[in-house]
């Protein structure tokens, strides 16, 4: 979390924001009483990814299998109108594509 205080670069700050978002989404999933086996699996993935001493920028990639963090967003999108769903999912796909391409082209540890 020192990246949020120092702000050495956009990549470090964005990874820190993604990690905080994962933790908040995991907390929301716990409060919504998710299916217990999925909750245990997701919590273990989050703890293992955050507790490892690997490269800092790899942590969001390691958190991808923690599907429990997607449940609060999926429940919110299920209640939303159809146009809202399309806009949010399209925006997320565009941002994810841009972010991945940006990291591949500018971050020296990406490959």
Beta strands, then each sheet from edge to edge (+ up, - down):
end
